[in-house]
Amino acid sequence: MALPVCNALQDRNCANDRLLCGLAFMNGLNWIAFDWGTSCLRVWLMSPSNEVLACAESDQGMSKLTPDGFEPALQMLVQPWLSEDSRMVAVGCGMVGSRQGWVEVPYIEAPCSPLGPLTRAPISSDVLKVFITPGVMQKSPADVMRGEETQIAGLLAQRGDFEGVVCLPGTHSKWVRVSGGKILSFQTFVTGELFTLLAEQSVLRFSVSSEGWDDDAFLYAVGVGIRDPVSIFSRVFSLRAETLLEDLDGSVARAKLSGYLLGVELAATRDYWQGSSVALLGSERSSIVYAAGLKAQGCEAEVLDGESLTLAGLHAACSLR
């Protein structure tokens, strides 16, 4: 099935949307940034110079909403920032633009700039105009992203000369080749989701604690995952056996499970990170875990703040498109 593309009327609408965003910045108006994922919504009141003036969040993620529920969920958080005397622009990214989101925003195809034309979301408010950034897709091997491209846009807005690999750890981690200001190619791994499923819904839920950590056990398991990825299914079950036979501590089991899975991911992405400059964009906790695993393999990755880059990317999307 062919992906939708902008027709002439949509092109004119895209130009009008960019003009509206541009006027907001020219007139020195505050604006709203939002990152709407599967499980939560985060919003920020921003100054024209990209300073955070206020922020709020809720658990009203895409997975909990029907299309008619998105506007009320957003209004609930941003209403204190709105005024009947002026119009405000809101620009957002993430799963809000997916097929199950507020409005489906067409993907742009890699290789490409991480930024593309904004799509206006249907909204009844007279004082709030909402725009959503497009995701990025790759035909072979088939892959998609929504939200991560905005963080990459933020990185390039701050460091336009960045050349290398961007890793975005999370539920579905992304490894992205970036050069010449463009996303060249990328791969997605469900490592985080597999960890959650195994730790919380498999037989390992009786062995893996919900907190705690052991650095040595983690690094050992990362090494095993890289050297011998085909053995990991067996190694994972051994964690249960070790619990029964050797009273393995739950925090050690947690670290080993994480290490085994990350090791397999690093084995599969060796061509990405080996000999390359790697920037890690994500939550502090997940980025530190990935950085430790990479460092043990001789790769010194740079850890950057994912939230600040999301805001920089949304600022670029609104002001430069």
N, C-alpha and C positions, 0 to 999 in steps of 0.2 A: 504494500500500500504506500503510495507516494506521500511524503510529508507535505503539509500545507505551506504555501509561500504567499507573500504579500502580493495582492493585485494592485492595480493603479489607485483604486480608492483607498486601500489600506496604506499604500505608500504616502498618500496625502495626509491620512490620519496620523501616521507615524511622524511626519514632519510637523504637524500641528502639536502633537504631544511633546516633541522635543522643544518647540517654541515655548510652550507653556512652562516646561521645566526651566528653560533658559531665562524666561522673564522673572520667575521666582527668585533666581539668583541675582539677576541684574537689579531687582528692586530691593535686595537685601532682606528677603523674607526668611523666616524660619521654615523648616520643612521636617517631614517625618520619614525616618528610615525604619524598615521592618524586615525581619528574617523569619519566615513562616515555614517551619519544618513539619515533619510527620507528627511529632509529639508535643510541640510547644510553639508559641508565638512570642517573639520579642520585639519591642518597639522602642525607638529613641526619638526624642525631640532634638533636632539638630539646628545649629546656627548656620548661616550661609558659608562660614569658614570651617565648617565640619567639626564644631565643638559640641559635645553632648551636654544638653541643657537639662534633660530629664529622661528617665527610662522606666519601662514597665514590662511585665511579662505575664503570661497565663499558660495554662495547660491545654488551651484550645488549639491543638495541632490539627493538621489536615485530616488525620485519620478519624477524628471525632466529629467532623463537620460535613454537612451536605452543602451544595453550592449556595443555598440561600442563608446559610449560617455564617458565612465569612464576614459579611458586612457588619452584623451585630457584634461579632467577636472583636473586630478591629475597633469599632466605635466605642465599645466598652472601655478600652484601654486609652484611647486618644482623645476622648470627649473633653477632658479638662484642658486640653491644649488648643481647642478650636474656639473660634469666635465668629459670631454672626456678621461681623463687620469686614471680614477678609477671607479670601480663599487660600487654602493650604494644600500643598502637594505632598503626597506620600509615595515613596518609591521602595519596592520590596523585592525580595528574591526568595527562592526555595520552592518547596513542594506546593505552595499556593498557586504556582503556574502549571501544575501537572494536569493530566487528564482527569484526575479525581479532585482537583483544586477548585479555586474560585472561578478561574477562566483558564482554558488551556492555551498556553503561549507556545508558538512554534519554536522548535530547536533551531539553532544555527549549526552548521556542519564544520567540524574541524578538518583541516587546519583553518583557524579563524582567530580573530580578536576575541577575547573573553566577553566583550560587550556587544550587544546587538540592539535592534529597535525595541523600544518599550511598548508594551500592550496595556491599554487602559482597561481597568476592571469596571464592570457595571455597578453603579452605586447611586443611591437615592439622594444622598447628601448634596446640598447646594454649596457647601463651603469646603468640601474635601474632594480632591481628585486623586485617584489611586492608579499607579502604574506598576507593572510587574516586568522584571527583566527576563529575557529568554534563557533557557538552558543551552547546553552544548551536546551535540550527538556525534557519534562516530559510526560509520557503516560497517567497517571490517577491521577487527572484530567488533560486532555490535556492542555499543556502550552508550550510556547517557549520563549526564550530570545536571543537577539543578541546585544552585546555591554555591557550590564550590567554585564555579567560574567567577562569581562575584568577588570571592576572596582573592583569587588570582588577579583579577582586575585591580583590586586594592594594592596588591604587591607591586604590580607594574606601574600603578599611579605614583607609588613612592620610590620605586627603583626600576625605572624604565629600561635599564641596561641588564636586568637579570637574565641570565642564560643558565639553564640547568633543568633540574627536576623538582617539582613541587609534590610533596606527599601530604595528603589531607586525611589523617587517621580519624576513625570514627566507626559507627555501625557498619557503614559501607566505605571502606577506605579507598582513596583515589591516588594513583600515581600518574603524574602529568608531565609530559615533556614540554618545556616552554622555551621559545627562541624567537628573537626578532619581534617581541611584543605579541606573539601569537601562541595559542595552544596548538601544538603539532599533533599529539596523540595522547591517549590515556588508557588506563586499565583500572577496573574496579574489583575490589576483593571484599567478600562478605565476612571477613575475619571477626569483626566485632559482634555481628549477629550470631555467628556460630558459637562464639564464646558464651554469649548470654543463653542461647538455647541449651548448650551442653551443661553449663554451670547451674541452670535453674530448672530445666525441664527434663533432663536425662537422668540416668542412674547416678551420674556424678553429683547430683544435687545433695546426695548424702555424704559426699567426700570434700566438696569444694566450699570453703567458707565464703561469706558475702563480703568480707573485708580481710585486711592483713596481707602481708607480702613477704617474700624472701628473695632478695636480689640474686644470690648465688644460684638458687633453684631456677629462677627465671632465665638467667644467662646460660646455664647448662642446657635448658630445654630449647632455647633459641638455637644454640649450636647444633643440637640433635636435629631440629627441624630443617635447618639449612643443609646439613650433611646427608641426612637420610629421610627426606620427606615422605617416601613411600611407606615408612614404618609408623607414621604418626597415628593412624587409626588404632593400631595395636598399643602404641604408647599411651594414648588417651585412656583406653580401658585399664591399662596397668595402674593408673591412678586410683581406680576403685579397688583393685586387688591390693595395692600397697596400703590402702586404708584398712582393709580387713585383716591383712597378715602382719603389717608392720606398724599399725596405728599412725599412719602418715598424718601430719598436722594439716588442718584444712587450709591454712594460709600458704603452706608450701604447695599443696595441690593446686590452689588458685594460681600461684605464680608459674608453676610448671605448665598448666593448661594454657595460660596466656602465652608462654614462651614457645610451646610446641606449635601453636597456631600461627604466631608471628613468624617463627622460623620458616614455616612452609611459604608464607607470603613473601618473605625476603628471598627465599630460594627462587620463587617465580619471578621476582622483579629485579634479579641481580643485574640484568642489562640496563636497568634504569639507574640504580644507585651506585654501582661500582664505577669508580673513576669520575663521578659527576658531582657538581655542587648540588646539595639537597637542602631544600627549605621545608620545614615542617609547619603546617598551618592547622591548628585545631585546638581543642581544650588543652589546658596545661598538663593534666594528668595523662591523657593519651599520648601527647607529644613527647613527654618525658620518657614514657615506656618505649616508644618507637626510637627515640634518640639513643637510649641505652642499648637497644638491640643492634642498631646500626653501628654504634661506636665499638661494640665488641667485635665487629667485622671490619674495623678499620675505616669506617665512614663517619666523619664528623659532620653531623647535620646541624643546621641552624634552626633554632626553635623561635617561631614568631607568634605573636598574639593573633588568633583567628578573629576575635570580635572586632578589634580595631581595623583589621584588613577588610572585613565585611563592610564596615562603615565607610572606609575609604573607597571601596568598590562601588557602593551605592551612590556615594557623592559623585564619583566619576560618571556613573551611568546617567545621573540626573543633569549634571552640569556640562558634559561634553558630548552628549548624543544630540 
